[in-house]
Amino acid sequence: MMQNGSMSWQDWLFAPRIDHRGWQTPSEASRIFLIITLVLVGWWYWEATSDNLFMWFGMTILVSTPILSIGWYLLSLVAKNREVQLLTPKVRKPLEEKGRLPAQFKNP
């Protein structure tokens, strides 16, 4: 998961990721936060919606949206001064071919 041995767990968790197009994508923390939020809100509302799947889905989305917005904003503040990381090691080749690989990943 780590690209180099010097990356701390905070950098791994909070650093933005670069995809194969060179776009910055959410950090690992943001992805984990999405899953945890949807699972907890969905679990919380299952009985409140009397097992009605349509209402459960609607309430899960309705309540999760502001929670995710606030959480992602706070996570973006934590990630603000961190260097970007590659989404996966396989992203390096397409970025090199397009000339979009950040200088921190280029070989000296």
C-alpha positions as CSV (number, residue, x, y, z in Angstrom):
1,M,0.0,0.0,0.0
2,M,2.9,2.4,0.7
3,Q,4.9,3.7,-2.3
4,N,8.0,4.2,-0.3
5,G,9.3,3.2,3.1
6,S,9.4,6.8,4.5
7,M,5.6,7.4,4.2
8,S,4.0,7.6,7.6
9,W,0.6,6.1,8.4
10,Q,-0.8,9.7,8.5
11,D,0.4,10.4,5.0
12,W,-1.0,7.1,3.8
13,L,-4.3,7.8,5.3
14,F,-4.8,11.5,4.6
15,A,-2.8,12.3,1.4
16,P,-4.8,12.9,-1.7
17,R,-4.4,10.3,-4.5
18,I,-3.6,10.8,-8.2
19,D,-5.4,8.6,-10.6
20,H,-4.3,7.5,-14.1
21,R,-5.5,10.8,-15.7
22,G,-3.5,12.9,-13.2
23,W,-6.5,14.0,-11.3
24,Q,-6.5,14.2,-7.5
25,T,-9.0,11.8,-5.9
26,P,-10.0,11.4,-2.3
27,S,-7.7,10.1,0.4
28,E,-8.0,6.7,2.0
29,A,-9.5,8.4,5.1
30,S,-12.3,9.8,2.9
31,R,-13.0,6.5,1.3
32,I,-13.2,4.8,4.7
33,F,-15.3,7.6,6.1
34,L,-17.8,7.1,3.3
35,I,-18.2,3.4,4.0
36,I,-18.5,3.8,7.8
37,T,-21.0,6.6,7.5
38,L,-23.3,4.7,5.1
39,V,-23.1,1.5,7.1
40,L,-23.8,3.3,10.5
41,V,-26.6,5.5,9.2
42,G,-28.2,2.6,7.2
43,W,-28.1,0.4,10.3
44,W,-29.5,3.2,12.5
45,Y,-32.5,3.8,10.1
46,W,-33.4,0.2,9.3
47,E,-35.8,-0.2,12.2
48,A,-36.9,3.4,12.1
49,T,-38.2,2.9,8.6
50,S,-40.1,-0.3,9.6
51,D,-38.1,-2.4,7.1
52,N,-39.4,-0.4,4.2
53,L,-36.5,-0.6,1.7
54,F,-37.5,2.5,-0.3
55,M,-37.8,4.7,2.8
56,W,-34.6,3.2,4.3
57,F,-32.6,4.0,1.2
58,G,-34.0,7.6,1.1
59,M,-33.3,8.3,4.7
60,T,-29.9,6.8,4.5
61,I,-29.0,9.1,1.7
62,L,-30.7,12.1,3.2
63,V,-29.0,11.8,6.6
64,S,-25.6,10.7,5.2
65,T,-25.2,13.7,2.8
66,P,-24.6,16.4,5.4
67,I,-22.5,14.1,7.6
68,L,-20.3,13.3,4.7
69,S,-20.1,16.9,3.5
70,I,-18.9,18.1,7.0
71,G,-16.6,15.1,7.4
72,W,-15.0,15.4,4.0
73,Y,-14.4,19.1,4.6
74,L,-12.6,18.4,7.9
75,L,-10.6,15.7,6.2
76,S,-9.6,18.1,3.4
77,L,-8.2,20.5,6.1
78,V,-6.1,17.6,7.5
79,A,-4.9,16.7,4.0
80,K,-4.2,20.3,2.9
81,N,-0.4,20.3,3.2
82,R,0.3,16.7,2.4
83,E,2.0,15.6,-0.8
84,V,-0.1,13.6,-3.2
85,Q,0.4,9.9,-3.6
86,L,-0.4,7.5,-6.5
87,L,-3.7,5.8,-6.3
88,T,-2.1,2.5,-7.1
89,P,1.4,1.6,-8.3
90,K,0.0,0.8,-11.8
91,V,-0.9,4.5,-12.2
92,R,2.7,5.4,-12.6
93,K,3.1,4.1,-16.2
94,P,0.0,6.0,-17.7
95,L,1.1,9.2,-16.0
96,E,4.7,8.8,-17.3
97,E,3.4,8.2,-20.8
98,K,1.2,11.4,-20.6
99,G,4.0,13.4,-19.0
100,R,1.8,14.0,-15.9
101,L,3.8,12.2,-13.3
102,P,4.6,14.5,-10.4
103,A,8.3,15.3,-9.8
104,Q,8.3,13.5,-6.4
105,F,7.8,10.2,-8.2
106,K,10.4,10.6,-11.0
107,N,13.6,8.7,-10.7
108,P,16.7,10.9,-10.2
